């Protein structure tokens, strides 16, 4: 029946069908089940969900193109309104579930007065995707003190059977194992919540609440071709009793990604493996973009289709889920301004600073939920899954020590803020030191502040560079400082500048800037992950993107 129906839709000359195809953007020569299930069907359903099914009926019965185009445009607008309402209600429902702790219950029951009855089933499905618990979403009528509900379930919890056990609490209900609809009095909602949770507790073990995916085959990208997918299509049409094959792609590099859609709720990906490329799309997964980085290696599960656009055909992954197996390094080095960097950190971030002046600048501006750590004071491992390195460490040892304590980190934000890069400071070079030493030989005693002002005016040197050279020569025993007075002690012994601790610290800082500030993203990633992976030999890394496989 489905095969014949798709053939009929392909060849149909009905104005309503043609107009519906046009607003759906269907340009394929052959209709497929996805065209009906994901583009035509939702638009036809939207009319009844939002108000009345009449516009859909008028469209299908239209006898001329002009009339059909008008009705098709109307149901397309209704479908867009439906999407907007679903998005708003889903966000409201998630907030209610989180705020009231419903997600800790075996069965999630949520709802509100005036919630659109036509879309609460879609909202229930979205909540099941988010929490993987049985869900009942209610639209409450405050005047009649009644509620209409739509339920969605998970494997192992037969929603129809479980609701049947609570007939006295319901006015009417119907459905099947995975979905149901009902009406009830508001006064019975809490009793139903208690009973359904009790029933789920006795029927489901903890593993039931962990999402599981059935995978048909693991494939390398090199096997994913248009020809192979055309062969696969001989098994079509796919549907509930003949599901599309689900494939696993492992160790695939993410080369690009972005949020798409009018509300940026969807995700578009570009993948690569050994020179083979594949585009992917994931509906309702736009939020994962905030937890991903390019060049990351990941595993994906999903269905494979042929994408047709402007007469060009290529394979495409319809992603269901993904897992990233390495800590994500988020490059924030190009962000301007320390406070802007801090405000952009996610809640729950461990903000690690290496320099006292940085701590003083940000300690009052940390976002709620973030914790400030001074690197040299760290003793125990950092427990947060988000870690940000705010400024530049003064040495490689200091960086490595901090990295060793971040072995539980799943997302690392590389800020490495500095007000003035030591690498590009021209003061304190060997030529400066040579000139300064010659000056000391000529003038063994002088006022440093007076000399400083002259050098600033005549040579354009910086005062801090002159102070730095004086500190280095003091540590090397060439001069003695008494307040602002300098006394040259003289020395026939040559000493390298590196014997000065201050000089070594500055050189180390330059090297750190070279490694951390001026490196490519790949060099930075390899540098930071290299230390983290050394720890992995003794400590299991818990690294993943939101949903792990």
Secondary structure as GFF3:
##gff-version 3
##sequence-region A 1 549
A	DSSP	alpha_helix	2	11	.	.	.	ID=ss1
A	DSSP	alpha_helix	15	24	.	.	.	ID=ss2
A	DSSP	alpha_helix	33	35	.	.	.	ID=ss3
A	DSSP	pi_helix	36	40	.	.	.	ID=ss4
A	DSSP	alpha_helix	41	50	.	.	.	ID=ss5
A	DSSP	alpha_helix	54	61	.	.	.	ID=ss6
A	DSSP	alpha_helix	65	100	.	.	.	ID=ss7
A	DSSP	three_ten_helix	102	104	.	.	.	ID=ss8
A	DSSP	beta_strand	107	113	.	.	.	ID=ss9
A	DSSP	alpha_helix	120	131	.	.	.	ID=ss10
A	DSSP	beta_strand	134	141	.	.	.	ID=ss11
A	DSSP	beta_strand	146	152	.	.	.	ID=ss12
A	DSSP	alpha_helix	159	164	.	.	.	ID=ss13
A	DSSP	three_ten_helix	167	169	.	.	.	ID=ss14
A	DSSP	beta_strand	172	175	.	.	.	ID=ss15
A	DSSP	beta_strand	179	185	.	.	.	ID=ss16
A	DSSP	three_ten_helix	186	188	.	.	.	ID=ss17
A	DSSP	alpha_helix	189	203	.	.	.	ID=ss18
A	DSSP	three_ten_helix	206	209	.	.	.	ID=ss19
A	DSSP	beta_strand	217	218	.	.	.	ID=ss20
A	DSSP	three_ten_helix	221	223	.	.	.	ID=ss21
A	DSSP	alpha_helix	226	232	.	.	.	ID=ss22
A	DSSP	three_ten_helix	233	235	.	.	.	ID=ss23
A	DSSP	beta_strand	247	260	.	.	.	ID=ss24
A	DSSP	beta_strand	266	273	.	.	.	ID=ss25
A	DSSP	beta_strand	276	282	.	.	.	ID=ss26
A	DSSP	three_ten_helix	286	291	.	.	.	ID=ss27
A	DSSP	beta_strand	297	309	.	.	.	ID=ss28
A	DSSP	beta_strand	312	324	.	.	.	ID=ss29
A	DSSP	beta_strand	328	331	.	.	.	ID=ss30
A	DSSP	alpha_helix	338	343	.	.	.	ID=ss31
A	DSSP	beta_strand	349	353	.	.	.	ID=ss32
A	DSSP	alpha_helix	356	362	.	.	.	ID=ss33
A	DSSP	beta_strand	371	374	.	.	.	ID=ss34
A	DSSP	three_ten_helix	375	377	.	.	.	ID=ss35
A	DSSP	beta_strand	386	391	.	.	.	ID=ss36
A	DSSP	alpha_helix	396	404	.	.	.	ID=ss37
A	DSSP	beta_strand	411	417	.	.	.	ID=ss38
A	DSSP	three_ten_helix	422	424	.	.	.	ID=ss39
A	DSSP	alpha_helix	430	442	.	.	.	ID=ss40
A	DSSP	beta_strand	445	447	.	.	.	ID=ss41
A	DSSP	alpha_helix	448	458	.	.	.	ID=ss42
A	DSSP	alpha_helix	463	475	.	.	.	ID=ss43
A	DSSP	beta_strand	479	482	.	.	.	ID=ss44
A	DSSP	beta_strand	485	488	.	.	.	ID=ss45
A	DSSP	three_ten_helix	497	499	.	.	.	ID=ss46
A	DSSP	alpha_helix	501	516	.	.	.	ID=ss47
A	DSSP	alpha_helix	521	536	.	.	.	ID=ss48
###
